[in-house]
């Protein structure tokens, strides 16, 4: 991957997305279901696309919302639906499209009381709190949710995802049904979609107060305040802005919001590694602004537009690698700072750092390793069998202090506040804590590369069996495991993971691009990592 010479610099104003043209395309363009790219496709985080590519239009949103309403009816879900949205330009018209279909079905819909934005974790938290009170478990009283967001994607993108009554991302069987039903509705020119513009069933809900005032149940805000830490946060123009204002005021934290701009072009962002604007709080290029301010703060953090991801910045370490922060957070939480049951496991995805494996083993905690996708952590976070679930892409959530569920979707705000809690209680920031872990367990090198692949090659990789990996060694070490299903739950990983003593690689096809992704890690340095990556691509090519 070649880094653009523009990376980390302010965006060129002449390249910013034309918002009126973007919104007009959303309203005017009709997808052609005979074109695969224009069909509804639910990936690990819902359906995403752009109106300029005819992959996210009003027709898509109407069809998806109608399908969600039909799913609710099939499952007998009759409680309120909590509706969130981020600050992307297409989230506003999509919000109104969703409301029309929900009103057409008579769904009681909970929207922000001030007419503002609502991040993903606030929706998940609201669903859990509502359903916690439904002790009889009757589905006609259970709530679910929709969040309108393409996450950290570029400004021209839009997205929509469905959260089930568990509070988290719906399982594959549910999203698969919604996807197929939505495409059937598109093929029928939306004739079966029910819409109403009378505003019926819409109710105001104070998400900000409900979420922010409950935060002491999950993080130690008293310790943060008493330590007198100087904190910095950049919402990256996203939905967390109002939440950070309320948190600073309500809990009297010395918290500076370094950027309060809301602009749907996101023209204030430094461009990412490829020259595109992308609100990725795990990218050093996109985070260049906050990184440059790090000396002003004891610890600083950022969120993406729907606040389900986190980026942690320290004085000495700059922007922490997401894998490093996950390992440090797990070490802290399970290392005596939470009184969770001994049965509460550590959840990680297959492509997350094996530093987490070593930390979990040292703590005597069970490791729950699953395919990519936060949906695999939902049930465990809900019933308490998981204390923590985290992805290598800077998304995670963890239990309340009383071992109950807080958010079963990724929560970038609590992971940011946890970094402050760690700094307050340990007298060392998360980067320093990770440094201590490397002294004990070794210092891994981790990298991801993308390689071109045809649709046929991607499908072959998706169907790969362990027997098709014909080598017995990886970078000079005997291969211990060849995995095509996840150890934690036996679910197919849609690719392969090969594990040796000091390193591993995993290869899986992209769901949106004609590439396959190779993740690799070595505890023996960069040269060893290079060998693993070289051999990984050879293994995959031979298997194809």
Order of alpha helices (4+ residues) and beta strands (2+ residues): alpha-beta-alpha-beta-alpha-beta-alpha-beta-beta-alpha-beta-alpha-alpha-beta-alpha-beta-alpha-beta-beta-beta-alpha-beta-alpha-beta-alpha-beta-beta-alpha-alpha-beta-alpha-beta-beta-beta-beta-beta-beta-alpha
